[in-house]
């Protein structure tokens, strides 16, 4: 008989590790299988959007994020580009137009942070280790078969083959996901039309690439900095002949000279990668007992760090729901809300990244549209719309509520009760929900306590009262003494009816 476990997560990148952390906090036994022997040291994402960072802060990684950001600021200062410089009013870009203004945003404190992917993976790995998550490297998944009551998974290691049975399998194995292909997910989208390069290199005359930041030229688009030696380049000559071929110093030098038009040489190449604007999205995030998250479910041009944030919020959305199903406290139908909530968000990201590629092309028509977008961004409403779109702060899941805050992902904030103050995120670090109760005599809390143990109740001095899911989504809000709709929200997310029509054990 095969060894059994609750969930196998394939992929130990940021999305896979956060998925495993969320499941572990939900009381689920998790095994993470990773093909690589060690985390990649290649330069990938150089920063992370607010929603991705907040997903980590809610799980106890705020101090690690601050330390990683401090290291990044030090490196930028060394390169002469400290973004903390007094008077800086910008906080992001759209298609290389660094025009997103802080003063036009509703929540400017919720911003991107220069935390690179290596630091991100390290802090997630540390957190997973503390929680006792079983992460096994050099494990290449070769096959899996869905059964009525589980999934049989097989993999190879340097010492031989192994296998296990799990209740659910989660593919977090990237854009070329084996799990997605083997499970038969449809993955429609647009074919690649351009090639992107990212590298860390030693340049003989970096001053010839000044000023730092995005530059659009007749040959394409490039950016030098803000980290020493960091290059991002984009050519609109179609996809590479062989994307899997190693990226060489000579290739990076040739592309840099063509795109920048500068007489520079690459003296040494520390790391280099290439990708395309291939843009695809799965038809559903779930097929039976197999689920997808991150790049396994959606790929697109990673402008503004949107891809990594998108995947981390996938993990935060899926983890607590899948754990509730495995604990027997929710029906499998709860998993359908994962696709319902996250797929429209991915559609919107794919659309805005395609638009960014369109106005970065070097032809006159694209240039005219780019100038028009730049002029429109001088309007506060347009600036805010684009800022919230690229940061993800415009996300609002449709729960059918007329209250604007319901369905949104709430940022961290101090919670006051008398003379006591606590951080909101500190209240949900254990993976439970929270009720902020401003009702008279704790009417809302009494209803919650009688219904479920998966929600912590905290009395607050001022309203509105709010029911907040483990992924920081506001599931319900009520003014003053009203608790109308709270019971319905509790049933929907924490004590839903089981498939046979009965109540989950916590309500019986």
BELBEL-V460292 format. One record per pair of residues at least 12 apart in sequence whose ideal C-beta (glycine too) atoms are under 6 Angstrom apart, sorted by the first residue. I is the first residue (numbers start at 1). GAP is how many residues later the second one is. Records with the same first field share a line. If there is no record, write none. Layout:
I = GAP + GAP
This chain:
2 = 161 + 163
3 = 161
4 = 161
5 = 24 + 26 + 159 + 161
6 = 22 + 23 + 161 + 320
7 = 16 + 21 + 23 + 159 + 161
8 = 23 + 145 + 158 + 161
9 = 23 + 161 + 163
10 = 23 + 131 + 161 + 163 + 169
11 = 161 + 162
12 = 20 + 22 + 123
14 = 106 + 107 + 110
15 = 157 + 278 + 279 + 296 + 300
16 = 16 + 156
17 = 107 + 111
18 = 294 + 297
19 = 151 + 153 + 274 + 296 + 300
20 = 12 + 108 + 113
21 = 38 + 106 + 107
22 = 297 + 298
23 = 296 + 300
24 = 107 + 109
25 = 406
26 = 294 + 297 + 405
27 = 300
28 = 295 + 298
30 = 103
31 = 103
32 = 103
33 = 103 + 106 + 108 + 122
34 = 103
35 = 105
37 = 100 + 101
39 = 82
42 = 229 + 231
43 = 155 + 157 + 228
44 = 73
45 = 72 + 260 + 263
46 = 70
47 = 65 + 67 + 258
48 = 65 + 67 + 257 + 260
49 = 63 + 256 + 260 + 342 + 343
50 = 60 + 61 + 341
51 = 258 + 262 + 341
52 = 256 + 257 + 260
53 = 60
55 = 257 + 261
57 = 368
58 = 367 + 370
60 = 369
61 = 62 + 66
64 = 59
65 = 50
68 = 47 + 51
69 = 44 + 46
72 = 42
75 = 152
76 = 150
79 = 146 + 149
81 = 131 + 144 + 145
89 = 12 + 13
91 = 20
94 = 292
95 = 261 + 264 + 265
96 = 118
97 = 277
99 = 278
100 = 287
101 = 282
104 = 276 + 279 + 280
105 = 279 + 282
110 = 301
138 = 19 + 20
139 = 16 + 18
140 = 15 + 16
141 = 14
142 = 12 + 13 + 14
146 = 142 + 143
150 = 15 + 17
151 = 15 + 18 + 138
152 = 13
167 = 159
168 = 121
169 = 121
170 = 121
171 = 121 + 125
172 = 121 + 122
173 = 123
174 = 121
175 = 120 + 124
177 = 119
180 = 112 + 116
183 = 104 + 107
185 = 97
186 = 97
187 = 93 + 95
189 = 90 + 91
190 = 89
192 = 47 + 84 + 85 + 86
193 = 84
194 = 42 + 83
195 = 40 + 44 + 45 + 79 + 81
196 = 38 + 79
197 = 36 + 58 + 77
198 = 34 + 75
199 = 32 + 53 + 73
200 = 29 + 30 + 70 + 71
201 = 28 + 30 + 51 + 65 + 68
202 = 65 + 66
203 = 61
204 = 61 + 63
205 = 59
208 = 54 + 56
209 = 15 + 53
212 = 12 + 13 + 14
217 = 44
218 = 144
219 = 39 + 40
220 = 14 + 15 + 16 + 39
221 = 13 + 139
222 = 37 + 38
233 = 22 + 26
236 = 125
239 = 37
240 = 34
247 = 25 + 27
249 = 17 + 20
252 = 14 + 17 + 20
253 = 13
277 = 24 + 80
278 = 21
279 = 21 + 71 + 75
280 = 19
281 = 17 + 65 + 69
282 = 15
284 = 55
285 = 12 + 53 + 54
286 = 49 + 53
293 = 21 + 22 + 25
294 = 17 + 20
298 = 48
300 = 50 + 53
301 = 52 + 56
303 = 50 + 53
304 = 86
306 = 43
309 = 83
310 = 39
314 = 28
316 = 155
317 = 21 + 25 + 154
318 = 20
320 = 150
321 = 13 + 17
329 = 175 + 177
330 = 166
331 = 167 + 168
341 = 56
345 = 50
352 = 37
359 = 14
395 = 14
396 = 12
403 = 74
405 = 69 + 72
406 = 68 + 71
408 = 66
409 = 63 + 64
410 = 62 + 64
412 = 12 + 13
415 = 45
416 = 45
417 = 42 + 43
427 = 29
428 = 42
431 = 39
432 = 22 + 24
433 = 22 + 35 + 36 + 37
434 = 22 + 34
435 = 13 + 20 + 22 + 32
436 = 22 + 24 + 29 + 30
437 = 20 + 22 + 28
438 = 22 + 25 + 27
439 = 26 + 42
440 = 41
443 = 40
444 = 21 + 39 + 42
445 = 12
447 = 39
451 = 39 + 44 + 56
452 = 42 + 43 + 54
454 = 40
455 = 39
463 = 16
464 = 13 + 14 + 15
465 = 13
467 = 22
469 = 24
475 = 14 + 18
476 = 13
495 = 12
